[in-house]
Amino acid sequence: MKGLILAAGRGTRLRPLSYTKPKPLLPVANQPVIQYGINHLYNLGIREVGLVIQPGQTDMFNEYLQLENKEDLVLHYIYQHEQKGIAHAVGQAEEFIGQDSFVLLLGDNLFDEPLFPLKEAFNTNDIHATVMVTKVKKPKDYGIAEIKEKKIINIEEKPAKPKSNLAVCGAYIFDVHIFKAIHSITPSARGEYEISDAIQWLIDHNFSINYVKASKPTFDVGTMERWLEANQWILKKYALPVDNDQVENSVIIPPVKIGGNCIITNSVIGPYVSIEPNTTIEECTIKNSIILKNSHLKNIPYDITESIFGENTKLIGKDSKNLSLHGLFSDDSSLIFSDADETKKESNE
């Protein structure tokens, strides 16, 4: 069995950060989103993984992926030259997959769910695909699976009248028949080849599709709010105590993740803050935020909350009123606060 992770999306809802870095490489608790998927596949025993990415991004993925202690893992880069949907992206990997079955993950989806139940369900007799689903509060916003006798009999994208509250959540296992399905479908109304349409084609042609239910939260890290929510969840579960050598005259409110070579002085950090390496923070109060590497935040009189700062951000404050600062700041942003009415901002947005 092989693994396939799709990572060629544009990430339009996370611009401007996704202009400079693919969305699956954005960090959750200081680890790229896609890294969690690679780890799941590796723990399942898979040693060949295809990554579907945009042309020209290979070096960036090589730079950000953390593959220590995985010397036997082989990554294959597969290029999607046009973004025409999930099924189209899977189709680019047909030669890599060959005749093997494979686990498919979406590179911008994060879930804390082991894949062993997915594999076990797929290995039952006469099953051609297994889909992971999760209960959702607003099924009209998702691809919804209709269930009968422990099998999926219909999948509908964002149905006006949902037939269940079980949404497809970005983890699948397929055999090679999925490629016949992909070649047989036509683009949807939005001009994309939908994986839900390919699965429905299999169902309509009497291939058996079963499912497993995710028992833990899943996150589509596609918006700032969902990214922060995912960061909260992972920090709550896995954050380790902070190295006191990095902290001087500061208060740390767990859970917090601080990368290497960081300096924190005269600040209040947490809860739910992740700080990537080589970052300096002085005279700041920060909670529920993500700060990417090589940033410098100094003397900010605002409470910084629900914020995401891109790489190499410089945020310098002087005298100002006690307000709240929150938002998304692109890589290489430079902001200097002189007072509440006069703020200078230099950015590459």
MITIFI-822339 format. One line per 3 residues: for each residue z, y, x of C-alpha. Coordinates in pm, whole numbers, plus 32768, in hexadecimal, padded with zeros to 4 digits. Each point is the difference from the previous one (the first is absolute). Layout:
BEGIN
Z/Y/X | ...
# end
This chain:
BEGIN
8000/8000/8000 | 7FA6/815D/8079 | 8081/8159/7FAC
7F40/8135/7F91 | 808D/8160/7FE0 | 7F36/811E/7F6D
8035/814A/80B4 | 7EC2/80CA/7FD4 | 8067/80E0/7EDE
7FE9/817A/8016 | 8169/804F/7F9D | 7F9B/8136/7F3F
8155/802F/7F5C | 80AF/801A/8153 | 7F22/8109/8096
801B/80B5/80EE | 80BE/7EEE/80BC | 7EF6/7EFB/7FAB
7EF4/80DC/809D | 8084/7FA9/815A | 808C/7EA4/7FC5
7FA2/7EE3/7F11 | 80FD/7FDA/7EE8 | 8063/7E9C/8067
8075/808B/8150 | 80F0/80FA/7F65 | 8165/7F93/804B
810F/7F7B/7F1D | 814E/7FF3/80B9 | 7F3E/8044/8144
7F13/7EDA/7FD4 | 7E97/8018/7F80 | 7FD7/7F8C/7E99
7EFC/7F00/8069 | 80F2/7F6E/8100 | 80D8/7F75/7EE9
7ED2/7F43/7F78 | 7FA7/7F78/8158 | 8167/7F89/8029
7FF5/7F50/7EAE | 7EC0/7F4A/8061 | 808B/7FA0/8154
8141/7F7A/7F64 | 7F28/7F2D/7F18 | 7F67/7F57/8132
7EB2/80B9/7FFC | 7F79/804B/815A | 7EA8/8092/7FAE
7FFF/8148/7F43 | 7ED8/80DA/7FA6 | 8034/8177/7FD6
7EF8/80B4/7F34 | 7FF6/8164/8084 | 7F13/8126/8019
7F17/800F/812F | 8091/80C0/8124 | 816E/7FB2/7FB4
8033/7ECC/80DB | 80AD/80B8/811D | 80EE/80AB/7F0F
8069/7EB6/7F63 | 802F/7F67/8158 | 80DD/8126/805F
80E4/7FF8/7ED0 | 8024/7E8D/7FB3 | 813A/7F5E/8088
7FA2/7E9E/806D | 810E/7FB0/80FB | 8071/7E93/7FEB
7EBE/7FA7/7F4A | 7F2B/7F9C/812C | 7F5E/7EE4/7F3B
7F89/80E9/7EEA | 7E8B/804F/8006 | 7F88/813A/7F4D
7E96/8025/7F94 | 7F85/815D/7FA6 | 7F04/8006/7EE4
7F53/8145/7FA2 | 7FC1/8087/7EA5 | 7EFA/810E/802E
800B/8070/7E95 | 8138/8004/7F27 | 7F85/7F4C/7EC8
813F/7F5D/7F85 | 80EC/7EE5/8054 | 7F0E/7EE7/7FAB
7EF5/80A5/80D8 | 80F8/8012/8122 | 8053/7E8E/7FD8
7E8D/7FB2/8002 | 7FDF/8095/815D | 80E4/7EE9/807F
7F33/7EDB/7F7E | 7F85/7F99/815A | 815F/801A/8093
809A/7F2C/7EE9 | 7EF4/7EF1/800C | 8070/7ED6/7F2F
8174/8045/801F | 80ED/806F/7EF2 | 80A9/814B/804B
8120/80E6/7FA5 | 7F8A/815B/7F9B | 80E8/812C/801E
7FC1/8170/7FBE | 8054/80C6/8138 | 80AC/811E/7F49
80DB/7F20/7F28 | 815E/7FB1/8076 | 80CD/7EE9/7F6B
813D/7F54/806D | 7F93/7EB3/7F74 | 7FCD/7EC8/80DA
7EA9/7F64/7FD4 | 807A/7E97/7FFB | 800D/7FEB/7E81
7E9D/808A/7FF2 | 7F86/7EF1/80F0 | 80C0/7EF0/7F4B
7F67/8063/7EB0 | 7EA2/8003/8098 | 802C/7EA3/808F
8029/7F61/7EA9 | 7EDE/7F2F/7F7E | 7EB6/80A0/7F98
8068/8167/803F | 7EF4/80ED/8087 | 80CF/8140/8014
816A/806E/7FE7 | 8066/8164/7FAF | 8151/80A9/802F
806F/80CC/7ED5 | 812B/80DC/7FBA | 809C/8090/7EC5
7FB4/8172/7FCB | 8084/8104/7F0F | 7EAE/80A2/7FB9
7EFB/7EE8/7FF0 | 7EF3/80F4/7F91 | 7FF9/8083/8166
7FB4/7EB1/80A7 | 7F21/7ED0/8009 | 80B0/7F1C/7F07
7FF8/7E83/7FF8 | 7FFE/7F42/7EB6 | 80B9/7EB6/8027
7FE1/7EB2/7F4E | 8099/7EB4/806A | 805A/8083/815B
7E9B/8071/8047 | 7F4F/814E/7FF0 | 7EFF/8006/7EEB
7FA0/816F/8012 | 8028/8131/80E1 | 7FC4/815D/7F7A
800E/8146/80C2 | 80DE/8109/7F60 | 7FEB/7F71/7EA0
8035/80DE/7ED2 | 80BA/7EDF/7F58 | 809E/7F2D/8114
802E/7E8F/7FB4 | 8121/7FDF/80F5 | 80D1/80D0/80EE
7F97/7F37/8132 | 7F38/80D2/80F4 | 7F37/7F76/8122
80B3/8080/8134 | 7F1D/7FD4/812E | 8040/7E9F/8084
7F0D/7EE2/7FBB | 7F86/7EB2/8084 | 7E93/7F9F/7FC8
7F1C/7EE2/805A | 7E94/8043/805B | 7F8F/8012/7E93
8075/816B/7FFC | 7ECB/805F/80C8 | 7F1A/7F6D/7EF7
80BE/80D0/7F02 | 7FDC/813D/80D2 | 7E88/7FC9/8021
7FE7/7FD3/7E86 | 80B3/8136/7F80 | 7F77/815F/7FD7
80AB/814D/804B | 80FD/8080/7F05 | 7FE6/814C/7F48
8092/80AE/8131 | 7EF2/7F6A/80E1 | 80DC/7F00/80B2
8003/7E86/801B | 8154/7FAB/7F6A | 80CB/7ED4/8071
807B/7FDD/7E9A | 7E96/7FD3/7F8F | 7FCB/7EF5/810A
8138/7F47/7F8E | 7F90/801D/7E96 | 7EAE/7F6C/8064
80B8/7ED1/808F | 80C7/7FDD/7EBD | 7EC5/801D/7F29
7F5C/7EEC/80CE | 8121/7F0E/7FD4 | 80A8/802B/8151
817A/7FE1/7FEA | 80D2/8130/805B | 817B/7FEC/8006
810A/80FB/8065 | 815A/803A/808F | 80EF/8113/7F97
808A/80EC/8106 | 8179/800F/7FE5 | 8027/812D/80E5
7F6F/8160/7FEF | 7E9C/8046/806E | 7F79/8152/8067
7EA3/8090/7FFE | 8036/80FC/8118 | 7EEE/80DF/7F78
80BC/813F/7FAC | 810F/80CA/80A9 | 80FD/7F9A/7EF6
7FB5/7E8B/8024 | 8003/801B/817A | 815C/809A/7FFA
8073/7EFC/7F03 | 7F85/7EE5/80E0 | 80AC/80A0/8129
8146/800A/7F3E | 7FE7/7E92/7FA2 | 7FB6/7F81/815F
810A/80DB/80A0 | 8101/7F86/7F07 | 7FB5/7E96/8059
7FB8/8006/8173 | 8079/813D/80AF | 80E4/7FBE/812C
811C/80DF/807A | 7F87/8137/80B6 | 801E/8010/817B
8115/80FD/8041 | 7F5C/8068/8146 | 7EF1/80AB/7F31
80F3/80CC/7F32 | 80D6/8128/8066 | 80EF/80BC/7F1D
7F49/7F7F/7ECC | 8048/7F3F/7EC3 | 7F2F/7ECB/7FB1
800C/7F85/7E98 | 7F6D/7E9F/7FEC | 7F09/7F70/7FD1
7F3E/80B0/8114 | 7F00/7F86/80FF | 7FD7/80C4/8145
7EF5/7F9F/80FD | 801E/8003/8179 | 8017/813A/80D3
807B/80D5/7EDF | 8102/8115/8022 | 80D4/8066/7ED3
80F4/8123/802B | 80D8/80CA/7F0F | 7F5A/7F66/7ECF
8042/7F36/7EC7 | 7F0B/7EDD/7FDB | 7FEF/7F1A/7ED4
8006/7F48/7F29 | 7EA4/7F63/7FFB | 7F66/80A7/8130
7F16/7F5B/80FB | 7FAF/80B6/8144 | 7EF1/7F82/80E9
8020/8007/817F | 8000/8133/80DE | 8081/80E9/7EF3
80FE/8119/802E | 80D3/8083/7EE0 | 80F3/8122/8027
80CD/80B8/7EFB | 7F65/7F53/7ED0 | 8071/7F50/7EC4
7F09/7EEE/7FA0 | 8007/7EF4/7EF3 | 7F04/7F19/7F59
7EEB/8059/80F6 | 7F0C/7F6A/80FA | 7FC5/80A9/814F
7EE3/7F80/80D7 | 8004/7FF3/817A | 8006/811F/80F8
8088/80F9/7F03 | 80F1/8120/803C | 80D8/808E/7EE9
80F0/8112/8061 | 80F0/80F1/7F57 | 7F86/7FCB/7E9B
80EC/80AA/7F0A | 7F66/7F3F/7EDF | 806A/7EA9/7F89
7ED6/7F29/805A | 7FD1/7EF4/7EF5 | 7EE8/7F26/7F77
7F22/806D/8120 | 7F06/7F57/80E5 | 7FA8/809C/814F
7ECA/7F94/80BE | 7FEF/7FBA/8174 | 803F/8124/80EE
808E/80DB/7EEC | 80BC/8134/8079 | 80EA/80A1/7F03
80CF/8124/8082 | 80EC/80D2/7F2C | 80B9/8147/8033
80CF/80CB/7F0A | 7FB1/7FAA/7E9A | 8098/7FC5/7EAD
8099/7EAE/7FB2 | 7EE9/7F56/7F3D | 7F64/7EA4/7FF0
7ECB/7F92/80BE | 7F2F/7ED8/7F95 | 7E95/7F94/8012
7EFB/7F54/80D9 | 7F9B/8095/814F | 7ECB/7F92/80C1
7FF3/7F92/816B | 801F/811F/80F9 | 8090/80EF/7EFC
80B6/812D/808D | 80E5/80C9/7F1D | 80E4/811E/8063
80F8/8084/7EFC | 8076/8164/8040 | 8093/804E/7EA9
7FD9/7F97/7E95 | 7EDD/80F0/7FC4 | 7F43/7FE5/8144
7F97/7EAB/807C | 7EF8/7FBA/8104 | 7F44/7EB8/7FE6
7EFF/7F78/80EF | 7F65/7EB3/7FAA | 7EC9/7F2D/802F
7FE3/7FBF/7E89
# end
